[in-house]
Amino acid sequence: MLSFHAGLLHKNRTLLLTLCHMGSQLSNILTYPVCALLITNLGWQWVFYIPGSIALCWGLLWFIVVSDTPKTHLWISQAEKDYINQSLGDIVSEEHPPVPLQALLTSLPLWAIVIAQLGDGWGFFIMLTDLPLYMKTMMSEDINSNALWSSLPYFGGLTVMFFSALISDKLVLHKVTSRTLQRKMAHFVAQLVPAICLFTLTFFDCDRDLAKVLFIISVSCGGLNLSGYLANTLDIAPNFTGTVVGIENAIGTIPGWLAPMTVGALTNGQQNFAQWHKVFYIAVIMYIGNMIFYLIFGSGEVQSWNAVSNEMKQDGVGLPKKKISVERRKESKSLHQNNHNNDEAYSAYIINTNDRNAFTNPALEKTK
């Protein structure tokens, strides 16, 4: 899906990406209460039958309507294509260059995203899979009340996700902050606040209402991640989004199975606050650790190995010999077009650049 987003408008990319990802938050909001109703009235097996059927129908619809890029979509108009092309410039290549694997695997901004996904994912999956267990065993919530309180934090996350994306794009568009600073600010808050909430929770074991408030704040602040590291791949490597996301997810989804296993190992047969404190301490360490790494090495700029340069085309190597700015590539592209249309005008431009008084060509004057 991020490969599709790579072709979206550069100035509104965070907001558009967030709108697409809001579906996952909506599913978290609906899943807990709906599944509670299914278990209570129909039995636990229907938790798998009904959502599974819905997912199957959604998958069929996805194959019908989704395209590789916005510009190849069946229902896009020519005006929309022109608007997208004007917005993107040549940041995203129409070609399929070889993957610069060595440069990619040694890129610190890329590893900053991977580490961010590892650390944040640890806390996220603990909340997603084990929050209901904590509310049931330690707070004595019944299944229906538990479902409501487990889904409420994701409503907060949905709200924060939308408004933070809207504000983030505006900050960058109006040059209040750079894209790098904006990504780091969002990540800083998205990791620090949950860490503080979980750490605070260890001091108030029996306060049920405070626990609920802290969980809501923690998950809500996680909505900032769409304006932080989750959209960052589109910044640093729009030409290799699919490959980069594959690497990120291969490593970054490890907490999806390891975090619940760790919780089980710590609390199985030992459902007490002391063991749950260990769960929260580990999550706090993961939050703070990934936050520090990302603040040091994260970047919101297009990386040099994303460029599709002449060297890459000639040598078949994914890594350009030197970093080429977007402006320089645009200038180069413009010069080659002039050369194709008018050789004399192109020659005059080159000489004029070196010495404006050394050469004058009527053909050049006409092009001007």
C-alpha positions as CSV (number, residue, x, y, z in Angstrom):
1,M,0.0,0.0,0.0
2,L,2.9,2.4,0.7
3,S,4.1,1.9,-2.9
4,F,0.7,3.4,-4.0
5,H,1.2,6.3,-1.5
6,A,4.7,7.0,-3.0
7,G,2.8,8.5,-6.0
8,L,0.6,10.7,-3.9
9,L,0.9,14.5,-3.7
10,H,4.1,15.4,-1.9
11,K,2.8,18.3,0.1
12,N,-0.3,16.5,1.4
13,R,1.2,13.0,1.7
14,T,1.0,12.7,5.5
15,L,-2.7,13.5,5.5
16,L,-3.5,11.2,2.5
17,L,-1.6,8.4,4.1
18,T,-3.4,9.0,7.4
19,L,-6.8,8.9,5.8
20,C,-6.0,5.5,4.4
21,H,-4.7,4.1,7.7
22,M,-7.7,5.4,9.7
23,G,-9.4,2.2,8.7
24,S,-7.1,0.2,11.0
25,Q,-8.0,2.4,13.9
26,L,-11.7,2.1,13.1
27,S,-11.4,-1.7,13.1
28,N,-9.8,-1.5,16.6
29,I,-12.7,0.6,17.8
30,L,-15.3,-1.7,16.5
31,T,-13.7,-5.1,17.0
32,Y,-13.7,-5.2,20.8
33,P,-17.4,-4.4,21.4
34,V,-18.6,-6.4,18.3
35,C,-16.6,-9.4,19.4
36,A,-18.0,-9.1,22.9
37,L,-21.5,-9.2,21.6
38,L,-20.7,-12.2,19.3
39,I,-19.2,-14.1,22.2
40,T,-22.1,-13.3,24.5
41,N,-24.9,-14.1,22.1
42,L,-23.6,-16.6,19.5
43,G,-20.4,-18.1,20.9
44,W,-16.7,-17.6,20.5
45,Q,-16.4,-19.3,17.1
46,W,-18.4,-16.5,15.5
47,V,-15.6,-14.1,16.3
48,F,-13.7,-15.9,13.5
49,Y,-16.5,-16.6,11.1
50,I,-18.0,-13.1,10.7
51,P,-14.8,-10.9,10.7
52,G,-13.2,-13.5,8.4
53,S,-16.1,-13.3,5.9
54,I,-15.9,-9.5,5.9
55,A,-12.1,-9.6,5.3
56,L,-12.7,-12.0,2.3
57,C,-15.2,-9.6,0.7
58,W,-12.9,-6.6,1.4
59,G,-10.0,-8.5,-0.3
60,L,-12.0,-9.2,-3.4
61,L,-13.0,-5.5,-3.6
62,W,-9.3,-4.5,-3.1
63,F,-8.2,-6.6,-6.1
64,I,-10.8,-4.9,-8.3
65,V,-10.3,-1.2,-7.5
66,V,-6.7,-0.9,-6.4
67,S,-3.8,0.0,-8.8
68,D,0.0,0.2,-8.4
69,T,0.0,4.0,-8.5
70,P,-2.6,6.8,-8.5
71,K,-1.6,7.7,-12.1
72,T,-2.5,4.2,-13.3
73,H,-5.9,4.0,-11.6
74,L,-8.8,3.2,-13.9
75,W,-11.0,6.1,-12.7
76,I,-8.4,8.9,-12.5
77,S,-8.9,11.9,-14.8
78,Q,-6.2,13.6,-16.9
79,A,-6.5,16.7,-14.8
80,E,-5.8,14.7,-11.7
81,K,-2.8,13.1,-13.4
82,D,-1.4,16.5,-14.3
83,Y,-1.9,17.8,-10.8
84,I,0.0,14.8,-9.3
85,N,2.8,15.1,-11.8
86,Q,3.2,18.8,-11.1
87,S,3.3,18.1,-7.4
88,L,5.8,15.3,-7.4
89,G,8.3,16.7,-10.0
90,D,10.9,13.9,-10.5
91,I,11.2,12.8,-6.9
92,V,9.4,9.6,-8.0
93,S,10.8,7.9,-11.1
94,E,8.6,6.4,-13.8
95,E,11.3,3.8,-14.4
96,H,12.1,0.7,-12.3
97,P,15.7,1.1,-11.3
98,P,17.8,-1.6,-9.6
99,V,17.5,-1.7,-5.9
100,P,20.6,-0.1,-4.2
101,L,20.7,-2.9,-1.6
102,Q,24.1,-2.0,-0.1
103,A,23.3,1.6,0.3
104,L,19.8,0.8,1.6
105,L,21.0,-1.6,4.3
106,T,23.7,0.8,5.5
107,S,21.3,3.8,5.6
108,L,21.0,5.1,9.2
109,P,17.7,7.0,8.4
110,L,16.3,3.7,7.2
111,W,17.4,1.9,10.4
112,A,16.0,4.7,12.4
113,I,12.6,3.8,11.0
114,V,13.2,0.1,11.6
115,I,14.2,0.7,15.2
116,A,11.2,3.0,15.7
117,Q,8.9,0.3,14.4
118,L,10.4,-2.2,16.8
119,G,10.2,-0.1,19.9
120,D,6.8,1.4,19.2
121,G,5.4,-1.9,18.0
122,W,6.3,-3.5,21.3
123,G,4.1,-1.1,23.2
124,F,1.4,-1.2,20.5
125,F,1.0,-4.9,20.5
126,I,1.0,-5.1,24.3
127,M,-1.9,-2.6,24.3
128,L,-3.6,-4.4,21.5
129,T,-3.4,-8.0,22.7
130,D,-2.9,-7.8,26.4
131,L,-4.8,-4.7,27.6
132,P,-8.1,-6.7,27.8
133,L,-6.3,-9.3,29.8
134,Y,-5.0,-6.7,32.2
135,M,-8.4,-5.1,32.6
136,K,-10.0,-8.5,33.2
137,T,-7.5,-10.0,35.7
138,M,-6.2,-7.0,37.5
139,M,-9.1,-4.5,37.3
140,S,-12.0,-7.2,37.4
141,E,-13.8,-5.7,34.4
142,D,-16.6,-7.9,32.9
143,I,-16.4,-8.8,29.2
144,N,-18.8,-6.0,27.9
145,S,-17.3,-3.3,30.0
146,N,-13.8,-4.5,29.2
147,A,-14.6,-4.3,25.5
148,L,-15.8,-0.8,25.8
149,W,-12.8,0.4,27.7
150,S,-10.4,-1.5,25.4
151,S,-11.8,0.2,22.3
152,L,-12.0,3.7,23.7
153,P,-8.3,4.4,23.5
154,Y,-8.3,3.8,19.8
155,F,-11.0,6.4,19.3
156,G,-8.6,8.9,20.8
157,G,-5.9,7.6,18.6
158,L,-8.1,8.1,15.5
159,T,-8.8,11.7,16.5
160,V,-5.1,12.5,17.2
161,M,-4.1,10.7,14.0
162,F,-6.2,12.9,11.8
163,F,-5.6,16.3,13.3
164,S,-1.8,15.7,13.7
165,A,-1.5,14.8,10.0
166,L,-3.4,17.9,9.0
167,I,-1.2,20.1,11.2
168,S,2.0,18.3,10.2
169,D,1.5,19.0,6.5
170,K,0.6,22.6,7.1
171,L,3.8,23.2,9.2
172,V,6.0,21.9,6.4
173,L,4.0,23.6,3.6
174,H,4.3,27.0,5.3
175,K,8.0,26.4,6.2
176,V,7.4,26.6,9.9
177,T,9.5,23.5,10.3
178,S,11.5,21.2,8.0
179,R,10.1,17.8,7.2
180,T,12.9,16.2,9.3
181,L,12.1,18.3,12.4
182,Q,8.3,17.7,12.0
183,R,8.8,13.9,11.9
184,K,11.1,13.9,14.9
185,M,8.7,16.1,16.9
186,A,5.8,13.8,16.2
187,H,7.9,10.7,17.1
188,F,9.2,12.3,20.3
189,V,5.7,12.9,21.7
190,A,4.3,9.6,20.4
191,Q,7.0,7.7,22.3
192,L,7.6,9.8,25.4
193,V,3.9,10.2,26.5
194,P,3.1,6.4,26.4
195,A,6.4,5.7,28.3
196,I,5.4,8.2,31.0
197,C,1.9,6.8,31.2
198,L,3.0,3.2,31.6
199,F,5.7,4.2,34.2
200,T,3.1,6.2,36.2
201,L,0.7,3.2,36.1
202,T,3.2,1.1,38.2
203,F,2.7,3.5,41.1
204,F,-1.1,3.3,41.2
205,D,-2.0,-0.3,41.0
206,C,-5.5,-0.3,42.4
207,D,-6.8,2.9,40.9
208,R,-9.0,1.6,38.1
209,D,-10.1,5.0,36.8
210,L,-6.6,6.3,36.6
211,A,-5.5,3.2,34.8
212,K,-8.2,3.7,32.2
213,V,-7.2,7.4,31.7
214,L,-3.5,6.5,31.3
215,F,-4.3,3.8,28.8
216,I,-6.4,6.2,26.8
217,I,-3.8,8.9,26.7
218,S,-1.0,6.4,25.8
219,V,-2.8,4.9,22.9
220,S,-4.2,8.3,21.7
221,C,-0.7,9.7,21.5
222,G,0.3,6.7,19.3
223,G,-1.9,8.3,16.6
224,L,1.1,10.7,16.1
225,N,3.1,7.9,14.6
226,L,1.4,8.4,11.2
227,S,2.9,11.9,11.2
228,G,6.2,10.4,12.4
229,Y,8.1,7.3,11.4
230,L,5.2,5.5,9.7
231,A,5.1,8.1,6.9
232,N,8.9,8.6,6.9
233,T,9.6,5.9,4.3
234,L,7.8,8.0,1.7
235,D,10.2,10.8,2.5
236,I,13.5,9.0,2.3
237,A,12.9,6.5,-0.6
238,P,9.8,7.1,-2.7
239,N,11.4,5.1,-5.6
240,F,12.0,2.0,-3.5
241,T,9.0,2.2,-1.1
242,G,8.0,-1.5,-1.6
243,T,11.4,-2.9,-0.9
244,V,12.1,-0.6,2.0
245,V,8.7,-1.3,3.7
246,G,9.4,-5.1,3.2
247,I,12.6,-4.8,5.1
248,E,11.0,-2.6,7.8
249,N,8.1,-5.0,8.3
250,A,10.2,-8.1,8.3
251,I,12.1,-6.8,11.3
252,G,9.5,-4.4,12.7
253,T,6.7,-6.9,13.2
254,I,8.8,-9.1,15.4
255,P,7.1,-7.5,18.5
256,G,3.8,-8.8,17.1
257,W,4.6,-12.3,18.3
258,L,7.5,-11.7,20.7
259,A,5.7,-9.1,23.0
260,P,2.6,-11.3,23.7
261,M,4.9,-14.2,24.3
262,T,6.9,-12.2,26.8
263,V,3.8,-11.1,28.6
264,G,2.6,-14.7,28.8
265,A,5.9,-15.8,30.2
266,L,5.9,-13.1,32.8
267,T,2.2,-13.4,33.9
268,N,1.2,-17.0,33.2
269,G,0.1,-18.3,36.6
270,Q,1.3,-15.1,38.2
271,Q,-1.4,-12.6,37.7
272,N,-0.2,-9.9,40.1
273,F,0.8,-6.3,39.9
274,A,4.5,-7.1,40.4
275,Q,4.7,-9.2,37.2
276,W,2.7,-6.6,35.2
277,H,5.1,-3.9,36.4
278,K,7.9,-5.9,34.6
279,V,5.7,-5.9,31.4
280,F,5.3,-2.1,31.6
281,Y,9.0,-1.5,32.4
282,I,10.1,-3.4,29.3
283,A,7.7,-1.3,27.2
284,V,9.0,1.9,28.7
285,I,12.6,0.9,27.8
286,M,11.5,0.1,24.3
287,Y,9.7,3.4,23.9
288,I,12.6,5.5,25.2
289,G,15.3,3.5,23.4
290,N,13.8,3.8,19.9
291,M,12.9,7.4,20.5
292,I,16.5,8.4,21.2
293,F,17.8,6.4,18.2
294,Y,15.3,8.1,15.9
295,L,16.0,11.6,17.2
296,I,19.7,11.1,16.4
297,F,19.5,9.3,13.0
298,G,16.1,10.0,11.6
299,S,15.7,12.1,8.5
300,G,12.8,13.5,6.4
301,E,14.9,14.2,3.3
302,V,15.1,12.1,0.1
303,Q,18.2,10.0,0.4
304,S,20.9,10.0,-2.3
305,W,20.4,6.3,-3.1
306,N,16.8,7.1,-4.1
307,A,17.9,9.1,-7.1
308,V,17.6,7.6,-10.6
309,S,20.6,9.1,-12.2
310,N,22.5,8.5,-15.5
311,E,25.2,6.6,-13.6
312,M,22.6,4.1,-12.4
313,K,21.2,3.6,-15.9
314,Q,24.6,3.1,-17.5
315,D,26.2,1.0,-14.8
316,G,23.1,-0.9,-13.7
317,V,24.0,0.0,-10.1
318,G,21.3,1.2,-7.7
319,L,23.7,3.6,-5.9
320,P,24.4,6.9,-7.6
321,K,28.0,8.1,-7.6
322,K,27.1,11.3,-5.7
323,K,24.1,12.9,-4.2
324,I,22.0,14.7,-6.7
325,S,19.5,17.2,-5.4
326,V,16.0,17.3,-6.8
327,E,16.6,20.8,-8.2
328,R,19.7,19.7,-10.0
329,R,17.9,16.7,-11.5
330,K,15.1,19.0,-12.7
331,E,17.7,21.3,-14.3
332,S,19.4,18.4,-16.0
333,K,16.1,17.1,-17.3
334,S,15.3,20.5,-18.7
335,L,18.6,20.9,-20.4
336,H,18.3,17.5,-22.1
337,Q,14.8,18.5,-23.4
338,N,16.3,21.7,-24.8
339,N,19.0,19.7,-26.5
340,H,16.5,17.4,-28.1
341,N,14.4,20.3,-29.4
342,N,17.1,22.8,-30.3
343,D,20.8,21.8,-30.3
344,E,21.9,25.4,-30.9
345,A,19.9,26.8,-28.0
346,Y,21.3,24.2,-25.7
347,S,24.9,24.9,-26.7
348,A,24.4,28.6,-26.2
349,Y,22.9,28.0,-22.7
350,I,26.0,26.0,-21.6
351,I,28.5,28.6,-22.8
352,N,26.4,31.4,-21.4
353,T,26.5,29.7,-18.0
354,N,30.3,29.9,-18.0
355,D,30.7,33.3,-19.5
356,R,27.7,35.4,-20.2
357,N,29.6,37.9,-22.3
358,A,31.5,35.4,-24.4
359,F,28.8,34.1,-26.7
360,T,25.4,35.3,-28.1
361,N,23.2,33.1,-30.2
362,P,19.9,34.2,-31.8
363,A,18.5,30.8,-31.4
364,L,18.9,31.1,-27.6
365,E,17.3,34.5,-27.6
366,K,14.2,33.0,-29.3
367,T,13.9,30.3,-26.8
368,K,14.0,32.9,-24.0
